[in-house]
Amino acid sequence: MGAGTDVGRRRHGKRLSFIAVGVVSAVVLVSAPGYTAGVVRDGDPPGALPSASAAPAAPGAPVTSVGPVAPAASPGPAPAPAASGKAPAFGAYLHYGPPGVRRIGELSRWLGGAELRVGHTYLPGDLWSNIEGAPGFLDAWATWRKEKDDRLFVLNVPMLERNEEGLDDDEVAGLLRQGADGRFDHHFRALAERLVDLGVPDTVIVPGWEMNGTTYTHRCGPDPESWKKYWSRIVTAMRSVPGQKFQFDFTPSRGRDAIPWTQCYPGDDVVDIIGMDSYDQPRGMSFDEQVAEPYGLQEHVDFAAAHKKPISYPEWGLFRNGDNEEYMRRMLKWMDEKKPLYNTVTDYCPHGVWQCKENPAASKVYRDLLSGRDGTPNVPTEPALPPGCSPVDLGEWAEHWLGGKLCLRFDWWKGTEGS
């Protein structure tokens, strides 16, 4: 999670490095058929690897309303589906280890069986041995990913060890220059080999997330040019491993922060996805302002479009403005409209909606809007005509006021036997 243009944007301490119309007519018409469970949070992302339908009305007249019916010859374009043919994938960050995998199913049940297609975790940023993916750490995630072909596994990868130890800018700049010179390439080849060996060569890699802030050692500000070269070295090293199919997600935090994130962009050849971590902050900022601010949500979408890249939201959720129903509703609507490749809400307090009891109103919005989603594209369909019913063309003006086309039933005289 990122910082911003003032102290109000800064994160809350270290985040251990670880989401039927009514109709009226002059004729007689007949209607056509027409908080949180309280799971207690017990794990932040690791700073160090731990040791362990209504019934149809009876026919009563020769004319029936069937609601809006699109002309058969020109149904209009359907919303563009995601690349997989399904609606954009979503999930949540629930825990960095195996409990996070187990909770995916629990959250799905809380959401009425909604299909969570994204699993998201973070590698510890304390030691290079953990950034390489310590033995056993990724196994449960790999197993979950391989159970269904359309799932995404998203892995945040620190670019430097001692990633949350508050190193000063001079030391960070020196480390970035070393990275740009290739000193750390072997660590990322080792990670790539481990992911391929685990059978997850298509993992979405998020290196150096929120690089435009000040929280992490892997930040961009002390030497943007070296940071960009270092990113390119990492991508090149991981792509050199046989069998890999990784996607690399460049993910700043929303807003200007310590440096405009556009100054850290390493180039289209080494970026596959342009993400954004976006929390409801700073205090008092409306959602419209979050959209319109410099380097905000709209600029993110525009920048990605200009570079012909899909977008993502690896981290998002509530924060400085508390249990904010409007933010939750607007952010979900924004993502429905902009169709990111994936999004994962950060589901622990103060950001979350399922594992956090502090946000019951926003939690209800999230649950109401996402319950039962199965990943099928939301393509509008035409309402079916009742049996024995022929549409009557009354013109656009009349149909507008009636709420749809009318149809004439030729079997009305049969009464209930003909229905």
Secondary structure by P-SEA (a helix, b strand, c coil): cccccccccccccccccccccccccccbbbbccccccccccccccccccccccccccccccccccccccccccccccccccccccccccccccccccaaaaaaaaaaaaaaccccccbbbbbcccccccccccccccaaaaaaaaaccccbbbbbbbbccccccccccaaaaaaaaaaaaaccaaaaaaaaaaaaaaacccccccccccccccccccccccccaaaaaaaaaaaaaaaaaccccbbbbbbccccccccccccccccccccccbbbbbcccccccccaaaaacccccaaaaaaaaaaabbbbbccccccccccccaaaaaaaaaaaaaacccccccccccccccccccccaaaaaaaaaacccccccccccccccccccbbbbbccaaaaaaacbbbbbbcccccccccc
